């Protein structure tokens, strides 16, 4: 009986995944090539799919079949495929059945329209056009958190969706320990007389050359372009649609080198994770990523620890010079210093590795303020500007480069931002362990060997799928619990050498 119940659950899960992947194709299209006048229609398409997905995820037969499987021999080993799937199906079912269909539909409509309004409002620097949508989405997210339930506060229910096991208080502890170290490192940089010449990154870089170069480097590190594609969107993203289809996007700025190159490497890291998940388990939790924090560890690792390393550019710089003659008078050391320059800035996705996490802390604290009803959506720009001045010392000139720069809140992704910092911490810990086991990674990169690291990550991170919780995974991979010290030491070593305070 339990085997039959399990097969029903597995088939139901796979069929639901096909429906979800259809929604993901529509989401990709909406953010890339869809005609502007079709967006209202697309919102209704997404609403219908949300209704169907909600019906499937709350089907009473899921609960009935789970009760037949749980506690049986089939799931006796908690780390076997069946046990992992049943554990996650139960977790998802418990949450889904607590969310009323009307709320799920209202959220789908609000966030689909929110993204569309954001795209126009950001281009026009019009916060007043977006603020009502943000207020509505916050209200709906609080309603969702209340429906799911939480031990301490609404934020706990939302972060758990992206990073199982984390809470507002656990994140506050992590950030509380990390922030002083980052501020100290930033102070060390400011006290030196070394100032990398970042003007070399603001020369002419033709878009067609950038497109060719980005395709070259993502393929070089191991992103399979036959199982994916790289397109253009207002905000870079990745999306895993299914086996053989993990897509990424980037954006091009003709007079700024970093945006497309490091954006492409970042999204390629996500894409390689999706491409590395076990196809034979697709449609079930065993074939799904472990968490958003683990996902971000892959993107941040390839973007920064690989892509901004000296070894990477010892291998790739000659190709860069062919594509971008404007760099011909720039020695590689000067270029390497420029792409790693530490300078507090406005834009999160273009921030250096030290200040990046301060950007995340700003957003995390504002999210908490919204959900705790300490900040109104209408007042977000002022609250944002104050924190950016306090934490990073920068003045925000407009909402487009300030509170409206990210699509996450209009998309309903409240609770998502902390996964970026968790990703940085996971990545540093993984990279340290990989270095121990594989030897000098810089020299491997310089020789064009990115496959060794990719293979190591595939075995340790990708292939297990959602077998382990995020913190359990990092402990199993590295032999120690999540520890910000690995990131702090990585940053001290790297930037101490670059800025002469090692």
Beta strands, then each sheet from edge to edge (+ up, - down):
strand 1: 230-232
strand 2: 238-242
strand 3: 245-250
sheet 1: 1+ 3+ 2-
end
